[in-house]
């Protein structure tokens, strides 16, 4: 039986939760095949990070119209292109502070190459890698602050509930500005995320996540980021295929803390 936890086209990690079906977790990362390789790391010449976190939600937790939520957050979600030689890899990300920092997955930029952030309005901005943590599958990019959209606030992992509605935003298969909806299917789902990373816990969602969604935000009905989309389960034995309604996201608290570490160096 093939390895049920497949992260990319050229690297594999073993372990994680056993599924009752022949399944593979495919890191939803590339169109052009930029998997594998060492992730570059540059020290950021910036002050201590200030990644915004949402204030506690009011009693009753306003859900509202999800279309209004999508309209409010889409401008802060980016597409990410990584060019190396004649190959192009794509992923997703989102702005996390007013200094122009963008959070994504490490496996999106892990192959190295020239990184371009494509903003929601179509502007293409050269980006540099501030830091990358393959074990946690997180990376922070930087673009000029004056060209950056507004940041998205992080929600609190302790407030996430099974069954609450969520939106997954990103660029699956290079289709920028895609929004899919679903619910939080489970909390604390044990999976192995990142290259060589130890088993950790992730949010599970049935919002459709496909290759290219990696690094995009999973947001709640208040527009708060509750997770960073990172992997999907698929029934294909070779680890390929699209969404079957089982996706995984790095929880907000861990993503926020990981981003702060990378920015601080």
Protein Blocks (a to p, Z undefined) as FASTA:
>chain_A
ZZfbdgdjkbcceedjddfbdcdddddfbfnopggjjddddddddddddddddddddehi
anbjmklmmmmmmmmpccddddehjbccddddddfbfnopacddfklmmngpadddddfk
opacddddfbdcfknopacddddfklpccddddddfklpcghiacddddjeehighiacd
dddfbghiacdedehiacddddddfbdcdehjgopacddfkopafbdcfbdcdfbfnlpa
cdehiacdddfklmmmmmmmmmnZZ
